[in-house]
Amino acid sequence: MMQSLIKPTIVLGIGAVTYLASIANFQLTDAKAYHGPQELNFFRGNNIELPLSDNGYFKASGNCDGCHGYDEQQEANVDGELNDISPVTMWRGTMMANAAKDPLWKAKVSHEVAVNPSHQEALEDKCTSCHAPLGRYSHVEFNLGPYGMDDLATDSLGMDGVSCLACHKQSTQDLGNLNSGNLNFAPQPVAFGPFEKPFEPPMQDLVGILPVPSNHIQDAGICAGCHSLLTESVDLQGNFTGQTFIEQATYHEWLNSSYNNGQPLASTCQECHMPEDDAAVILSANYSELFPREPFRRHELVGGNTFMLKLMRDNAASIGLAATDQVMDSTIARTERMLKNRTLNLDLSFATFDNDTGYFEVRLENLAGHKFPSGYPSRRAFVEFIVFESSGDTLFKSGVLQSDFEVEGHDAVYEPHYDVITSEDQVQIYEMIMGDVNGDRTTVLERAFTHLKDNRLTPKGFTTSHSVYDTTQIVGYALADADFNFDGFEGSGTDIIHYHIPLNGYNGNIKIRARVFYQVLPPRFLTELFGTSTPEISTFQTMYNNADKTPELVVADSILSINVVTGISDKDPIAFEAYPNPSSTGIVQLKGDHLENISSITIYDVEGRLLSQFSQYPIKGLELPTKPGIYLIRVNTENASNLLRVLRY
């Protein structure tokens, strides 16, 4: 079906002339032929159609794909290397695009309903407000009552997930003050965008939507309504307690950070999750005459959930994904890059040896603009710390994943936060744990009454005095950890884990490796879910059992070789002292009784490498290397061995 745009009668004033110049002399003098939305959807939709639904209030993504999807001419929606960076193509493989098709979400909604069947109507209406907003808010607009999963099953608008107009039609009303799926939409058929003087005719004539410039589309408040969720708590009998529970508060975590409060980190959600392209981009396919716009934000819209993206890709036909494997693989690759490049820094360092113990530190720095992990409370990150002997055998391990994808040494209920780890059954796991009215752990969202633990890494600038701290609290032993979010000042966004490793008399070289893994769905979180029987849970359980459950490696660091120095202690009374300490010249003297009894002296660097040795104490003193740093001096007598630490600056 072909349509044509009839040339209107236009009276040009000075402003109109300027406007036409700003779109690079776009020619309106020649009538232009257009493909209809259905044809364009087929041509540009990778042969997988997006819905073309239109109820007069919302329109589905298929209506946008013709101009803002793949351009076969490679003139619009491409980067400098002609790669397709169209908004619809990038969006269609994301968790947002497939929010209403997500089999885990469907299973969890059915689980909550099975636990409290009398709450079904309210539960489903609340859950669909974020996962199927176009369907749910159409019911609100037309006074059709609550919106449930049965409504969603036959509603292509709802099944479009967090579609184009779920963001681009949000109004400025209460922006940033909304939560729990409460959203406000403009009553008119408009789409808000960031660019001044949009070229209106194609969108108006073909789709019936007026493009309207408004800076609020770039405001983090656009994300607030769904990325802050409070639930009404119930007891084990399903009675409401009158209390609310903060299930997730990603937007509030951003508010309580330097990314919201100040330079140089200030940035919105969009600046990370919709990064700017390096070049100006023509925004609409079939309109190569349009003036390229910048900055163009790629609709990448990824976080860290590679597990569900892979699971959905592998079950695309049964789920009904409107994205090819190629599109899904591209989304997964962007998600992996986000995790590896924009999430954490890790620094592994060696402090010293003392008697039969090695002292190490793992310093983690959160690079995200919110807690890590953030969002849905199943998510966790854990630290794997392994010490290898020179033969490759393991001398010590903490946080190693078992064959069942649970972490070895995990406590029966949940693992506490650690400042110091001294044994293999201790592992640092960053997570939020929910408790019911009895203080027992639960994964039923309605039963969540209290936080038993929240030691997720805070963002830079996070403080306990911020106005939204009540929704973003640190809970549990992390509060007593002197270096959790504190590195000389509150708000460092860091944590230091101190590993005091028993060496069990080992002598020789060792290698140390520290890694952080991100796990979206730990097995323990699914115990209650899989203990309930619904068709949706059975469907998801089959997909889960067949899925690759390997956690995502986020960051790693290692020390390739340290020579173990054991059998010494500076915690007992020592026979000798080093002075001056610190030393500016590098010459260190020893003082103490019976210097004549010294049988040998060895000097090591902080990683245990032998630097020099003496058969007796030289009267002129001990000369340290010229490089500033900490050095270890081992002083042996016939009956004792002492280790001294000296700072050279």
Helices and strands as residue ranges (DSSP letters): E 2-4, H 14-22, E 33-35, H 37-44, H 62-68, H 87-91, H 103-115, G 117-119, H 120-131, H 133-141, H 149-153, G 158-160, H 164-168, E 190-193, H 201-202, I 203-207, E 210-213, G 215-218, H 221-224, E 228-234, E 240-249, H 250-255, H 258-261, H 269-273, H 306-314, H 316-319, H 325-341, E 344-354, E 357-366, E 380-389, E 394-398, E 420-421, E 429-430, E 432-435, G 445-447, E 450-454, G 469-471, G 477-480, E 494-502, E 509-519, G 523-526, H 527-530, H 535-545, E 552-563, E 576-579, E 587-592, G 595-597, E 598-605, E 610-614, E 622-623, E 629-637, E 641-648
